[in-house]
């Protein structure tokens, strides 16, 4: 089970679906939800101010592309520059409803992005993620 997962998406139904499916499948212990990239960056800034033992840092981030205020690309750039060096083991799964194949190609150019997944989250998707080479160690 992954200790902490973050879902950054402006759709409350995505948050609800992730919460339900992650609990049913034993995917993660805790789920942190943020409505956009700016909210997520604020979360990470707050966590950095805490004592190391109290920090709640996700091991995996599900990231939507199209969001108001700060989209997925803007979040990814800021996260890589400001936070990824502090916790290099955290990885990102792009989770989007986009049909543009260039978005997938662009996402996979980022070293911290493991994959590009199409919404909606499903039990089958989560089962496959449990076998992903970069995540399987959480489920042994």
C-alpha positions, 0 to 999 in steps of 0.5 A, a space after each residue: 500500500 502506498 502511504 500517501 497519494 495526492 490527486 490534483 484535479 479540479 473535478 470533485 467527482 474525480 476526487 470522490 472516485 479516487 477516494 472510493 477506488 483507492 480504499 476498495 483496492 488498498 492502493 493507499 493509506 491516505 489521499 490528499 486532494 487539491 483543486 488545482 496546481 496552485 493549491 498543491 504548491 501551497 500544500 508543499 510549501 506548508 509541508 516544507 515548513 514542518 519538522 521532517 517527522 511531521 511532513 505528509 509528502 506524497 509518494 505518488 501524485 495524480 495530476 490533471 492537465 486542464 485546471 483553472 488557476 494553475 494547470 498541470 504543466 505549470 504545476 509540474 514545472 514548479 514542482 520539479 524546480 522547487 520540490 522534486 530535489 527535496 523528495 526525489 522518490 515522489 513520482 507523477 501519473 498524469 491523469 487526463 481526459 485530453 485526446 491530444 497525443 502531444 500531451 502524452 508525448 510531452 508528459 513522458 518527457 518529464 523524468 518524474 512522470 511514470 505514465 499518462 492515464 486516461 480518466 476515469 480512474 478504474 479498479 482495473 487501472 489501479 490493479 495495473 498500477 500495482 504492478 508498475 515497476 516503479 510502484 510494485 514495491 509498495 504492494 509486496 
